[in-house]
Amino acid sequence: MVSQNVVSEDDIILDELLSDKDIPGKPPFKAYVEATVYDKDGNIIQHQRQPMRSLTQYFLGLIAILTVGTYQSSSIDQAPPIIVNIFGFPSQINGASPLIYWSWSIQLGSGTQSFSPTLNSLAAPIVNGTGTGELEYGVLYVSYTSTSIIVGITVFNPTATTITVSEIGLFITITMPGVSTYNFLFSYDTFSTPISIPGNAMATFQITLSFSG
C-alpha cells in the first residue's frame, strides 16, 4: 500500500512563517523532503513528502558568503564576523588561495533528536555499507529547474532485515584550498512517519528547495 502525503497543522504554520503576508499568492520560498521506497520488483510501496522545517545556522553562513562576500572591504582584507563565527573560518588567510568550494551530501539516520540551529550531526547515522543496519548509498545527484534545486540519493538495503529511516540531513562540505576542509549540517529533519526499507529493496530520498515570485 502506498502511504499518502501527510500535511499537519505544523506544516501549515511553517508555510505561513515562510510567506510574506503582504504579498498575495504562494510563499516565495518552500523546502521539502521526500522519500519513495521500492520493493525488489520495482513497485512503489511507500511515498512521503513533507515540508522541511529545520535549516541550520550554516544555511545562514552560506547565504552570508554569497551576499556579504568573503572579505569586509577593499581596505579590510578580513572575513566578515558572521562567516568567522558560524563556520569557524580564519579571519585572514595569508599565502593561500582565497577560493571557496562546496559540495553536498545526504545522510540518513535511525534516531531522532530535538532541532537546534547549531546541530551538526544526526542522532544515529546509518553508515554506507553492506552489514546489518547499513545501507548502500548511491551517487548523489543535483538537478535544477528555473525555480528549484533538487538534491537526491538512492540507497539499497543489501540485507534481509528491514531498515527504518527516521531522520535525514543535508550536509555541505566546504573546501578552502591550502587551508582546510569543513563539514556542516545544512538541514535536519525527522520524518512524520518513519520510512521502512525492506530487505533487498531500494529507496530514493530528495530534498527540494523551491522558489516562486
Secondary structure, 3 states (H helix, E strand, C coil): CCCCCCCCHHHHHHHHHHCCCCCCCCCCEEEEEEEEEECCCCCEEEEEEEECCCECHHHHHHHHHHHHCCCCCCCCCCCCHHHHHHHCCCCCCCCCCCCCEEEEEEEEECCCCCCCCCCCCCCCECCECCCCCCEEECCCEEEECCCEEEEEEEEECCCCCCEEEEEEEEEEEEEECCCEEEEEEEEEEEEEEEEEECCCCEEEEEEEEEECC
